[in-house]
Amino acid sequence: MCWRTPLAFTTLLVTIATAPAAAQAKSDAGDTREVQAYRLTMAKLNQLNQAMADLHRQRDADPEYQRLLSKKKELAALSEKNEPTEADRERMDRLEAEIAEAEQAGDVSEDKDQSLSALAQRMAADARIAGALKRANLAPREAATMQLALFQVAFAVGLLETGSIKEIPKDVSPENVKFYQANRAAIDALTVLRERDD
């Protein structure tokens, strides 16, 4: 079973987080309203964090993932050589190709349907994700909605703090902005939610 990179659950959710404009364009107005209406709470964020931590543990115990890490370490070590041999360069080329292939095997970024329903269906279809969510007492759709709401509010707060925008965007919940600002330290402490890549 191939792990999506860096993590199956994270990839499904971060696909929309890293390209919000594309996701918004491919989702309907109902999705936008649903995300805006979703109210973030620390209890729910803790559940999401628990599910993602569960998936991190599963991934870290997977021999295939360990092989991928080993290849990355070997590539890094070869890349640091001052004068790599021809054999080193050939090995680096092979490692780069193998790493790229492994990382693209489960990539969902090309999926055209970025609606909440489609994201929830993809999460429910992956036994590892579905199991982690069930153990955290979260439904796939709520997990997708919560992650997108969290990303939206964090992005909006960042823009407000830098002065890039003067008002909360109309598609972002003012209540979630207040919640995020009031609970920033506790949210930052949820390290699994903050890990975007390994």
KEKE-3310 file (N, C-alpha, C; in steps of 0.2 Angstrom, whole numbers, plus 5000, padded with zeros to 4 digits):
npx = (5004:5004:5010:5003:5011:5016:5009:4994:4981:4984:4988:4977:4969:4978:4979:4968:4971:4983:4981:4969:4962:4960:4953:4941:4936:4932:4923:4906:4895:4888:4897:4906:4898:4896:4909:4911:4901:4905:4910:4924:4932:4941:4940:4936:4946:4956:4952:4954:4968:4971:4967:4976:4988:4987:4988:5001:5008:5005:5010:5024:5027:5027:5035:5037:5037:5048:5058:5057:5061:5074:5080:5079:5088:5100:5102:5103:5115:5124:5123:5130:5143:5159:5166:5158:5158:5156:5148:5142:5134:5126:5119:5113:5104:5096:5090:5083:5074:5067:5062:5054:5044:5038:5033:5024:5015:5003:4998:4985:4983:4980:4967:4951:4939:4937:4927:4919:4911:4918:4931:4928:4923:4934:4943:4935:4936:4949:4956:4965:4964:4950:4949:4957:4950:4938:4942:4945:4933:4927:4919:4922:4918:4916:4929:4936:4930:4933:4947:4949:4942:4950:4962:4958:4955:4967:4975:4968:4969:4983:4985:4978:4986:4998:4994:4990:4977:4962:4950:4940:4939:4924:4920:4925:4923:4919:4918:4926:4938:4939:4940:4951:4961:4960:4964:4976:4989:4986:4981:4993:5000:4995:5004:5004:4994:5000:5011:5015:5023:5036)
npy = (4994:5011:5025:5041:5057:5070:5062:5053:5058:5071:5076:5075:5085:5096:5098:5106:5116:5122:5127:5136:5144:5137:5126:5133:5137:5125:5120:5121:5134:5131:5123:5133:5141:5131:5129:5142:5143:5134:5131:5133:5124:5121:5108:5101:5103:5097:5084:5082:5084:5073:5062:5065:5063:5049:5044:5048:5040:5027:5028:5030:5018:5010:4999:5003:5017:5019:5014:5024:5035:5031:5032:5045:5050:5044:5050:5064:5063:5059:5070:5079:5077:5083:5080:5071:5054:5047:5035:5039:5050:5043:5035:5045:5050:5039:5037:5049:5048:5037:5041:5052:5045:5037:5047:5052:5043:5042:5054:5067:5079:5081:5078:5082:5086:5095:5097:5097:5086:5077:5076:5071:5059:5053:5052:5044:5032:5028:5016:5018:5032:5033:5025:5031:5043:5038:5033:5045:5050:5058:5063:5060:5071:5082:5083:5087:5099:5106:5107:5115:5127:5130:5133:5144:5154:5155:5160:5172:5179:5181:5189:5200:5204:5207:5218:5218:5216:5225:5222:5208:5195:5192:5179:5172:5167:5178:5175:5163:5170:5177:5167:5160:5170:5172:5159:5156:5152:5139:5133:5133:5124:5112:5102:5092:5097:5108:5103:5103:5097:5084)
npz = (5000:4995:5002:5001:4998:5009:5018:5018:5023:5025:5013:5005:5011:5011:4998:4994:5002:4998:4986:4986:4977:4966:4971:4976:4964:4958:4967:4973:4976:4987:4995:4998:5007:5016:5022:5027:5036:5046:5062:5071:5084:5099:5104:5093:5084:5091:5089:5076:5075:5082:5074:5063:5069:5072:5059:5056:5064:5059:5046:5049:5054:5043:5032:5018:5018:5026:5018:5008:5016:5018:5006:5003:5013:5009:4996:5000:5007:4997:4989:4996:4994:4990:4978:4969:4962:4945:4947:4958:4954:4945:4953:4961:4951:4949:4962:4963:4953:4958:4970:4966:4959:4969:4977:4969:4967:4974:4972:4974:4968:4955:4954:4947:4953:4967:4976:4992:4994:4986:4991:5004:5000:4995:5006:5014:5007:5008:5018:5029:5032:5034:5045:5055:5056:5061:5074:5080:5081:5070:5056:5038:5030:5039:5043:5032:5029:5041:5040:5029:5033:5044:5037:5029:5039:5045:5035:5032:5044:5044:5033:5038:5049:5043:5036:5023:5020:5025:5030:5036:5024:5014:5013:5024:5040:5053:5066:5067:5064:5076:5085:5081:5083:5097:5102:5097:5103:5108:5097:5089:5096:5093:5085:5075:5066:5061:5054:5038:5029:5027)
capx = (5000:5008:5008:5003:5016:5020:5004:4988:4976:4987:4988:4970:4967:4982:4978:4964:4974:4989:4978:4963:4958:4958:4948:4935:4933:4930:4918:4901:4893:4886:4903:4909:4894:4897:4915:4910:4896:4908:4913:4930:4932:4947:4938:4936:4953:4960:4950:4957:4975:4972:4967:4982:4994:4986:4991:5008:5011:5004:5015:5031:5028:5026:5041:5038:5039:5055:5062:5057:5065:5081:5082:5080:5094:5106:5102:5106:5122:5128:5123:5134:5150:5162:5167:5154:5160:5151:5144:5138:5129:5121:5115:5108:5099:5091:5087:5078:5068:5063:5058:5048:5039:5035:5029:5018:5010:4996:4996:4978:4983:4977:4960:4948:4934:4939:4922:4919:4909:4923:4936:4926:4923:4941:4945:4931:4938:4955:4955:4969:4961:4943:4950:4960:4944:4933:4945:4945:4926:4926:4916:4926:4916:4918:4937:4938:4927:4936:4954:4948:4940:4956:4967:4955:4955:4974:4977:4965:4972:4990:4984:4976:4991:5003:4991:4989:4970:4960:4944:4940:4936:4917:4919:4928:4919:4922:4918:4932:4944:4940:4942:4958:4965:4960:4967:4982:4994:4983:4981:5000:5003:4993:5009:5002:4990:5005:5016:5013:5028:5042)
capy = (5000:5016:5031:5047:5060:5066:5059:5052:5062:5078:5077:5076:5091:5101:5099:5112:5122:5125:5130:5138:5147:5131:5123:5137:5137:5119:5118:5125:5140:5127:5121:5140:5143:5126:5131:5149:5142:5129:5135:5130:5124:5117:5101:5098:5104:5091:5077:5082:5083:5065:5058:5065:5060:5042:5043:5049:5034:5022:5030:5030:5011:5007:4998:5006:5023:5019:5014:5031:5040:5029:5034:5052:5051:5042:5055:5069:5061:5059:5077:5083:5075:5088:5077:5064:5050:5045:5031:5043:5054:5039:5033:5050:5050:5033:5039:5055:5045:5032:5045:5055:5040:5035:5052:5054:5037:5043:5061:5068:5086:5082:5077:5088:5087:5097:5098:5094:5079:5072:5076:5067:5052:5050:5051:5038:5027:5026:5013:5021:5039:5032:5022:5036:5048:5035:5033:5052:5052:5063:5061:5063:5078:5087:5084:5091:5106:5109:5109:5121:5133:5132:5136:5150:5159:5157:5164:5179:5183:5182:5195:5206:5206:5211:5224:5217:5217:5229:5219:5200:5193:5190:5172:5170:5168:5183:5171:5159:5174:5179:5161:5159:5175:5171:5153:5155:5148:5132:5130:5132:5118:5106:5101:5088:5101:5113:5100:5103:5092:5081)
capz = (5000:4994:5006:4998:5001:5014:5022:5014:5025:5025:5006:5003:5014:5009:4991:4994:5006:4995:4980:4988:4972:4961:4975:4976:4957:4957:4971:4972:4981:4993:4998:5001:5012:5022:5025:5030:5042:5050:5068:5074:5092:5101:5104:5086:5081:5094:5086:5069:5077:5085:5068:5059:5073:5071:5052:5056:5067:5054:5041:5052:5055:5037:5029:5012:5020:5029:5012:5005:5020:5018:4999:5004:5017:5004:4991:5003:5008:4990:4986:5000:4992:4986:4971:4967:4956:4940:4950:4963:4950:4942:4959:4963:4946:4951:4968:4962:4950:4963:4975:4963:4957:4975:4979:4964:4966:4977:4972:4972:4966:4948:4954:4945:4958:4973:4981:4999:4994:4983:4996:5009:4997:4994:5013:5016:5003:5010:5025:5034:5034:5037:5052:5059:5058:5065:5080:5082:5081:5065:5049:5033:5027:5044:5043:5026:5030:5046:5038:5025:5037:5048:5033:5027:5044:5047:5029:5032:5050:5042:5029:5042:5053:5039:5033:5016:5019:5030:5032:5035:5018:5015:5013:5030:5046:5058:5072:5067:5065:5083:5089:5080:5087:5105:5104:5093:5106:5109:5090:5087:5100:5089:5080:5069:5061:5058:5049:5031:5025:5031)
cpx = (5004:5005:5008:5008:5014:5015:4997:4983:4978:4987:4981:4967:4971:4982:4974:4967:4980:4987:4971:4959:4956:4952:4941:4932:4930:4924:4912:4899:4891:4892:4906:4905:4895:4903:4914:4906:4899:4911:4918:4930:4938:4946:4938:4943:4958:4958:4954:4965:4976:4972:4973:4988:4993:4989:4998:5011:5010:5009:5022:5032:5028:5033:5043:5040:5046:5060:5063:5062:5073:5084:5084:5087:5100:5107:5105:5113:5126:5128:5128:5142:5153:5164:5164:5157:5155:5146:5139:5132:5124:5116:5110:5102:5093:5087:5081:5072:5064:5059:5052:5043:5035:5030:5023:5013:5003:4994:4989:4978:4980:4970:4956:4942:4936:4933:4922:4917:4914:4928:4934:4925:4930:4944:4942:4934:4945:4955:4959:4966:4954:4944:4952:4954:4939:4935:4945:4937:4924:4923:4921:4925:4918:4925:4939:4936:4931:4943:4953:4946:4946:4961:4964:4956:4962:4977:4974:4968:4979:4990:4982:4982:4997:5000:4990:4981:4968:4954:4944:4936:4929:4916:4922:4924:4922:4922:4924:4938:4945:4942:4949:4963:4966:4963:4973:4987:4992:4983:4988:5003:5000:4998:5008:4998:4995:5010:5013:5017:5033:5048)
cpy = (5006:5022:5037:5052:5067:5061:5059:5057:5070:5080:5079:5083:5097:5103:5105:5118:5125:5128:5132:5141:5142:5128:5127:5137:5131:5116:5123:5130:5137:5125:5128:5141:5138:5128:5137:5148:5137:5133:5130:5130:5120:5110:5098:5098:5098:5085:5077:5081:5075:5061:5059:5062:5052:5040:5043:5042:5028:5022:5028:5022:5007:5006:5002:5014:5024:5018:5021:5035:5038:5032:5041:5054:5050:5048:5062:5069:5062:5066:5081:5082:5081:5086:5071:5061:5049:5040:5034:5047:5049:5036:5039:5051:5045:5035:5044:5052:5041:5036:5049:5051:5038:5041:5054:5048:5038:5050:5063:5075:5087:5080:5083:5090:5089:5099:5095:5087:5074:5071:5071:5060:5049:5048:5044:5032:5024:5023:5016:5028:5037:5029:5027:5041:5045:5035:5040:5054:5058:5060:5064:5070:5083:5088:5088:5099:5110:5112:5115:5127:5135:5136:5143:5156:5160:5161:5171:5182:5185:5189:5201:5208:5209:5217:5224:5218:5221:5226:5211:5199:5190:5183:5168:5172:5173:5179:5167:5163:5176:5173:5160:5164:5174:5164:5151:5151:5140:5129:5128:5126:5112:5105:5097:5092:5106:5110:5099:5098:5090:5082)
cpz = (5000:4999:5001:5002:5003:5018:5018:5016:5024:5017:5003:5005:5012:5002:4990:4997:5002:4988:4981:4982:4967:4965:4975:4969:4955:4962:4970:4977:4988:4998:5002:5007:5018:5026:5029:5037:5047:5056:5071:5081:5093:5102:5098:5083:5085:5091:5079:5070:5079:5078:5064:5063:5072:5064:5052:5059:5062:5049:5043:5053:5048:5033:5022:5013:5022:5023:5009:5009:5019:5011:5000:5007:5012:4999:4994:5005:5002:4988:4990:4998:4988:4979:4970:4961:4951:4943:4955:4959:4947:4948:4961:4958:4948:4957:4967:4958:4954:4968:4972:4961:4963:4978:4975:4964:4969:4977:4970:4969:4959:4948:4952:4950:4965:4978:4987:4998:4991:4987:5001:5006:4997:5001:5015:5013:5005:5017:5030:5037:5037:5044:5057:5061:5062:5073:5084:5083:5076:5059:5044:5031:5032:5044:5038:5027:5036:5044:5034:5028:5041:5043:5031:5032:5045:5041:5030:5038:5048:5038:5033:5046:5049:5036:5026:5015:5025:5034:5031:5028:5019:5016:5019:5036:5051:5064:5072:5067:5072:5087:5088:5083:5094:5107:5100:5096:5106:5102:5088:5091:5097:5083:5074:5063:5058:5053:5042:5027:5029:5028)
residu = (MET:CYS:TRP:ARG:THR:PRO:LEU:ALA:PHE:THR:THR:LEU:LEU:VAL:THR:ILE:ALA:THR:ALA:PRO:ALA:ALA:ALA:GLN:ALA:LYS:SER:ASP:ALA:GLY:ASP:THR:ARG:GLU:VAL:GLN:ALA:TYR:ARG:LEU:THR:MET:ALA:LYS:LEU:ASN:GLN:LEU:ASN:GLN:ALA:MET:ALA:ASP:LEU:HIS:ARG:GLN:ARG:ASP:ALA:ASP:PRO:GLU:TYR:GLN:ARG:LEU:LEU:SER:LYS:LYS:LYS:GLU:LEU:ALA:ALA:LEU:SER:GLU:LYS:ASN:GLU:PRO:THR:GLU:ALA:ASP:ARG:GLU:ARG:MET:ASP:ARG:LEU:GLU:ALA:GLU:ILE:ALA:GLU:ALA:GLU:GLN:ALA:GLY:ASP:VAL:SER:GLU:ASP:LYS:ASP:GLN:SER:LEU:SER:ALA:LEU:ALA:GLN:ARG:MET:ALA:ALA:ASP:ALA:ARG:ILE:ALA:GLY:ALA:LEU:LYS:ARG:ALA:ASN:LEU:ALA:PRO:ARG:GLU:ALA:ALA:THR:MET:GLN:LEU:ALA:LEU:PHE:GLN:VAL:ALA:PHE:ALA:VAL:GLY:LEU:LEU:GLU:THR:GLY:SER:ILE:LYS:GLU:ILE:PRO:LYS:ASP:VAL:SER:PRO:GLU:ASN:VAL:LYS:PHE:TYR:GLN:ALA:ASN:ARG:ALA:ALA:ILE:ASP:ALA:LEU:THR:VAL:LEU:ARG:GLU:ARG:ASP:ASP)
# end
